[in-house]
Amino acid sequence: MPREPSAIPCPDWATALLNGFSQVLLLRSPLCGLCCLLAIVLSAPNLVGGALLGALAGLLTAQRRGYDRADRQAGLYSYNGVLIGILISAVLPWSAIVPPLIIAAGGLSSIITHQWRKRGGKLLVAYTAPFVLLGWGVLALATPGITSPVAANPVSGVLRGVGQIFLLDKPMAGLCIAVGMYLAHPYAATWALIGSVLGGGVALLLGEAQTAWMGLYGFNAALAALAFSRHNERPWLTLVAISICLLMQFLFGLLQHPALTAPFVSACWVLHIGGQLLPRLPNRMSRA
């Protein structure tokens, strides 16, 4: 995940936690993280505890196991905990077992992230893969919820596409997150909104209007745009990433199972592997 300097002085633990929220967006910015936390507070206050508990579990696990302090401060061991904490809080009814489950999942996400980075992270970056793997396990225990229809509104659909990155379905959440992204990285933020727009447009072309207005086709495309928009000189690469992500979104949709952020992760892996293989093709052809 990219790291960006922050000018906000705050305690180390607070910086690490806020960076964990911003790293969900592949950004390192406590101010952006604060905007993301505010989005949860304003749109889904019942999920705040799970998000913080998951982030804290990931951070403390990394600290306890002696993982690199700079990486801990950057939020690299917290962001998957944020997402799994939100997911567990959203899909499982409250009970005494929920907090320990969030702590266990958040800690496990930190361990998986570390092992992934240690053993294979140079070629296949973990991104939110730990969250996806743990999230699928959580969803296997959950009772499917009922999604309420929303009114057709393109602007709200785009904002929901951003908010759904944090599993939030309110336009206000997307607005808060977008503000945070613009404060941290305006170029990447613009591409994230473009990704959400393109995702919603594809959903409409596929005849899935409610999916478009709910932002469920936009958030993976927004994440893919964030992952590759740091290549400012190659906007075509960002468009390719969005396109592959939307293809993956369609393929995962055929499985009739929540994909979470798997389309984003798999699209990034396809591009990373392609980037490793393509430079070698001319050499191989010259030896033939």
WOHU-V870830 format. One record per backbone hydrogen bond with DSSP energy under -1.0 kcal/mol. CO is the residue of the C=O (numbers start at 1). NH is the residue of the N-H. If there is no record, write none. Layout:
CO_NH / CO_NH
This chain:
11_15 / 12_16 / 13_17 / 14_18 / 15_19 / 16_20 / 17_21 / 18_22 / 19_23 / 22_25 / 22_27 / 23_26 / 29_33 / 30_34 / 31_35 / 32_36 / 33_37 / 34_38 / 35_39 / 36_40 / 37_41 / 38_42 / 39_43 / 40_44 / 44_47 / 45_48 / 47_51 / 48_52 / 49_53 / 50_54 / 51_55 / 52_56 / 53_57 / 54_58 / 55_59 / 56_60 / 57_61 / 58_62 / 59_63 / 60_64 / 61_65 / 62_67 / 63_66 / 68_72 / 69_73 / 70_74 / 71_76 / 72_75 / 75_78 / 75_79 / 78_82 / 79_83 / 80_84 / 81_85 / 82_86 / 83_87 / 84_88 / 85_89 / 86_90 / 87_91 / 88_92 / 95_98 / 97_101 / 98_102 / 99_103 / 100_104 / 101_105 / 102_106 / 103_107 / 104_108 / 105_109 / 106_110 / 107_111 / 108_112 / 109_113 / 110_114 / 111_115 / 112_116 / 113_117 / 114_118 / 115_119 / 116_120 / 120_124 / 126_129 / 128_132 / 129_133 / 130_134 / 131_135 / 132_136 / 133_137 / 134_138 / 135_139 / 136_140 / 138_141 / 153_157 / 154_158 / 155_159 / 156_160 / 157_161 / 158_162 / 159_163 / 160_164 / 162_165 / 163_166 / 163_168 / 164_167 / 170_174 / 171_175 / 172_176 / 173_177 / 174_178 / 175_179 / 176_180 / 177_181 / 178_182 / 179_183 / 180_184 / 181_185 / 185_189 / 186_190 / 187_191 / 188_192 / 189_193 / 190_194 / 191_195 / 192_196 / 193_197 / 194_198 / 195_199 / 196_200 / 197_201 / 198_202 / 199_203 / 200_204 / 201_205 / 202_206 / 203_208 / 204_207 / 208_212 / 209_213 / 210_214 / 211_216 / 212_215 / 215_219 / 218_222 / 219_223 / 220_224 / 221_225 / 222_226 / 223_227 / 224_228 / 225_229 / 228_231 / 230_232 / 231_234 / 234_237 / 235_239 / 236_240 / 237_241 / 238_242 / 239_243 / 240_244 / 241_245 / 242_246 / 243_247 / 244_248 / 245_249 / 246_250 / 247_251 / 248_252 / 249_253 / 252_255 / 253_256 / 259_262 / 261_265 / 262_266 / 263_267 / 264_268 / 265_269 / 266_270 / 267_271 / 268_272 / 269_273 / 270_274 / 271_275 / 272_276 / 273_277 / 274_278 / 277_280 / 278_281 / 280_284 / 281_285 / 282_286 / 283_287
